Amino acid sequence: MVVDRRFERDERAALFTPLTVRSVTFRNRIVMSPMTRGYCPDGIPDEAVLAYYRRRAEGGTGLIITEGVAVDHAAALGDAGLGENNIPLLAGDRAIAGWRMVTDAVHAAGGKIIPQLWHQGAMRKPGTGPFPKSATVSPSGIWGPLGRMTSIAPSFIPSDPHIGEPMTECDIEDAIAAFERCAKNALVAGFDGIALHGGHGYLIDNFLWEGTNRRQDRWGGDRARRSAFGAEIVRRIRTSIGEEFPIFFRFSQWKQQDFRAKLADTPEELAEVLCPLADAGVDVFDASVRYFNSAAFERHPGNLAGWAKRITGKLSMAVGGVGMNHGMYDKGDGAKASDDFEPLIQRFKQEEFDLVAVGRGMIGDPLWADKFRSRREFLPYIPENDATLF
Ligand SMILES: Cc1cc2nc3c(=O)[nH]c(=O)nc-3n(C[C@H](O)[C@H](O)[C@H](O)COP(=O)(O)O)c2cc1C
């Protein structure tokens, strides 16, 4: 039977409309989710890293959010389980020049690219990273409650939850200034905006979560006060980079220290967390969940990205299990590509969220965006084959 394609509905087209955020236009709504790879020798992106990101831009990705890039702070980075000194930096002439090559290549392929600024906070393994002698920093000197459900390798879990001293005012200012410096460097390197890693149990999230923030000064207390550190980073970055460039903010309920942790049990509580960040200048909330297609709160429909958008009036991005049959961290017989896109398309068309981030699918197949558009089969995501940047 011959199918007359003129009468087929092209539902995927909705995801291929451009989006302008501040002065930057993304050609479509498909985003490469930030993914640490550990392939930057001495923290400097090289030709292989350039080619890796260029392939994703050539494959039609609208926006690339880079792997986590360590901010310019001695305690930002420790062993991430991927070998020594191969997590990228964004300070110093060599790192800026390395990233400049990458951003030029992505722009030449029609894409946009922003770095994910990362400080590991309490999750940094003491005695490791580029500055092993510096103390690990966190708001209250606490790693988090022990014995919770987590997938962290035992060698990364401390035997005592008290890992150091609470950060002083001076420590806090140093960390904020490090984010600010790197944001300025990002613009020199040709990036199109800034993404902040505010989830997964790292420094900004250590302030957001009561499990790691016991402070009673202006950086702790209720939810809004626990957002003050993240909000101050956003405010300082906004002042430094001006009005043209978007700021993305990733947040998560779950923490690596505790998969069942929650910042908020209700939409009202989520508003207490996110509104100070929105007021400070966040443009897009990146709601990190394992399944984009699950309700964020009991008795309320809507996923976490949808609630972030509704609560703050800002844009939002969904992520988690797009084109994959298993969520990240799920046990089972391996994640495989899936072509069940109906829930994604329907939710997007209902304007629940504005952008869609793809993680593992995008590692597996650099042409993910183009293939999604034209309904071609994806290459598989095979973590065991992950020995090179493809
Ligand atoms: C290899 C790998 C590295 C990751 N590194 C980061 C990271 O540096 N920063 C971050 O916020 N999320 C990181 N993530 C999480 C992804 O951004 C994404 O949220 C997650 O994989 C869920 O999306 P997916 O189901 O499409 O894979 C990583 C995921 C993978 C698979």
The ligand as an SDF file (V2000), in Angstrom:
LIG
                    3D

 31 33  0  0  0  0  0  0  0  0999 V2000
   28.0300    9.5530   31.4560 C   0  0  0  0  0  0  0  0  0  0  0  0
   27.1350   10.5490   32.1250 C   0  0  0  0  0  0  0  0  0  0  0  0
   27.6930   11.6690   32.7360 C   0  0  0  0  0  0  0  0  0  0  0  0
   26.8720   12.6260   33.3540 C   0  0  0  0  0  0  0  0  0  0  0  0
   27.4300   13.7620   33.8720 N   0  0  0  0  0  0  0  0  0  0  0  0
   26.6430   14.7740   34.3080 C   0  0  0  0  0  0  0  0  0  0  0  0
   27.1880   16.0410   34.6440 C   0  0  0  0  0  0  0  0  0  0  0  0
   28.3900   16.3050   34.5300 O   0  0  0  0  0  0  0  0  0  0  0  0
   26.3310   16.9990   35.0850 N   0  0  0  0  0  0  0  0  0  0  0  0
   24.9900   16.7760   35.2010 C   0  0  0  0  0  0  0  0  0  0  0  0
   24.2580   17.6840   35.6140 O   0  0  0  0  0  0  0  0  0  0  0  0
   24.4470   15.5900   34.8650 N   0  0  0  0  0  0  0  0  0  0  0  0
   25.2200   14.5990   34.3890 C   0  0  0  0  0  0  0  0  0  0  0  0
   24.6560   13.4400   33.9390 N   0  0  0  0  0  0  0  0  0  0  0  0
   23.1800   13.2930   33.9230 C   0  0  0  0  0  0  0  0  0  0  0  0
   22.6080   13.6780   32.5360 C   0  0  0  0  0  0  0  0  0  0  0  0
   22.7810   15.0500   32.2550 O   0  0  0  0  0  0  0  0  0  0  0  0
   21.1020   13.3580   32.4400 C   0  0  0  0  0  0  0  0  0  0  0  0
   20.4020   14.1870   33.3410 O   0  0  0  0  0  0  0  0  0  0  0  0
   20.7960   11.9020   32.7400 C   0  0  0  0  0  0  0  0  0  0  0  0
   21.6550   11.0490   32.0090 O   0  0  0  0  0  0  0  0  0  0  0  0
   19.3410   11.5470   32.3890 C   0  0  0  0  0  0  0  0  0  0  0  0
   19.1150   11.7260   31.0130 O   0  0  0  0  0  0  0  0  0  0  0  0
   19.0120   10.4370   30.0290 P   0  0  0  0  0  0  0  0  0  0  0  0
   17.9690    9.5300   30.6160 O   0  0  0  0  0  0  0  0  0  0  0  0
   18.6040   11.0320   28.7050 O   0  0  0  0  0  0  0  0  0  0  0  0
   20.3530    9.7960   29.9920 O   0  0  0  0  0  0  0  0  0  0  0  0
   25.4630   12.4450   33.3640 C   0  0  0  0  0  0  0  0  0  0  0  0
   24.9150   11.2950   32.7590 C   0  0  0  0  0  0  0  0  0  0  0  0
   25.7280   10.3550   32.1410 C   0  0  0  0  0  0  0  0  0  0  0  0
   25.1000    9.1690   31.4640 C   0  0  0  0  0  0  0  0  0  0  0  0
  1  2  1  0
  2  3  1  0
  2 30  2  0
  3  4  2  0
  4  5  1  0
  4 28  1  0
  5  6  2  0
  6  7  1  0
  6 13  1  0
  7  8  2  0
  7  9  1  0
  9 10  1  0
 10 11  2  0
 10 12  1  0
 12 13  2  0
 13 14  1  0
 14 15  1  0
 14 28  1  0
 15 16  1  0
 16 17  1  0
 16 18  1  0
 18 19  1  0
 18 20  1  0
 20 21  1  0
 20 22  1  0
 22 23  1  0
 23 24  1  0
 24 25  2  0
 24 26  1  0
 24 27  1  0
 28 29  2  0
 29 30  1  0
 30 31  1  0
M  END
$$$$
